[in-house]
Structures are given as C-alpha cells and as structure tokens.
Amino acid sequence: MLSSVIRSKTAIEINIQIMRAFVELRRLVHGYDELSQKIKQLELDTNMQFNEIYQALTELASQKEKDQKPVNPVGYLSYD
C-alpha cells in the first residue's frame, strides 16, 4: 500500500517486510490453534485414563468390603 503511494525502492522494501510480518503472524496463529487442539486431545486422553483408574479403585474397594468377614472379638468380656 505504501509503495503504491510513494514510488521508491525503500517504500517497496518496507511494504514487502510488512507483508512478510503478516504472513509470519498468520503462521504463528495457526501454530497456536494446532497446539490448542493437541492440548485438548491430551486432556481428553488423560481424563479417560483417570476415569479408568477411578473405576478400578472403586472395584477394588467394593471387593475388599465383600471379602471382609466379621471377626469374633478376642479376649475377656467384662460385665459392668
């Protein structure tokens, strides 16, 4: 845009640098989108793994409760 108003070699070079800067910004923004998607996928995978661990721990806890038998007390009974 600047080079169309001011017809000099410096104006053309500055215009080219400005366009390169915008291209670089667009590339960086795309990189952040890609990174954001990877982080979301990692969150989903991690949540699924934690869910599986939670289910396994719940099953172990319920099995432990089932396996516990009432224990007869050992010792003397005192009648007060």
N, C-alpha and C positions, 0 to 999 in steps of 0.2 A: 504494500500500500504506500509506504514511504517512497519507494523507488518510482512509483508512477507519478508522484508529485514533484519530487526532487530527482532530476535525472543525473545522478552522479554515481561513480563506481562505489563510493563509500555507502551511499543510500541503498544500493543494490545488495552489498555485502551484509549490511545491518538487517535488511529485510530477510535475507536467506537465513541469518542466525536466529531471527525471531521465529521463522517457520520451523527450524530445527528444534528450537526450545519447545514449541508447541507439540511437535511430534514426540519429543522425549517425555513431556508431561503426560501425553496420552498413553505412552508405553508404560510409564510408572503407574498410572491409574489402573490400567489393565492388570498389571502385576499385583496390585493390592486386591483387586477382585478375585484373582486366582488364589492368592494367599487366604483371603477370607473364606472362599469355598473349601480350601483344604482344612482350615481350622474347624469349620462347621462339620466336615466329614469326620475329623478326628474326635470332635465332641460326641457325635452320634456313636462312633465305634466304642469310645470309652464308656459312654452311658450304657451301651448294650453289655459290655464286659462287666461293669459294676452290677447290672441287673442280674446277670448270670451268677455272680459271686453271692449276691444277696439271696437268691433263690437256693443256692447250695447251702449256705449257712442256715437258712430257715429250715431246710430239710434235715440238716444235722441236728439242729436244736430240737425239732419235733421227734426225731428218732431217739435222742438222749432222754427226753421226757418219757417216751414209751418204754425204754429199756430200764429205767429206774424202778426198782421194786421197793415196796415198803420194807424197811429194815426194823427188825424187832429190837427194842432197846436192850442194852447190856447193863447189868448192874442190879442194885437192890432198889426195891420200891419203898419209899417211905410214906407212911400214912400219918399225916399230921392231924 
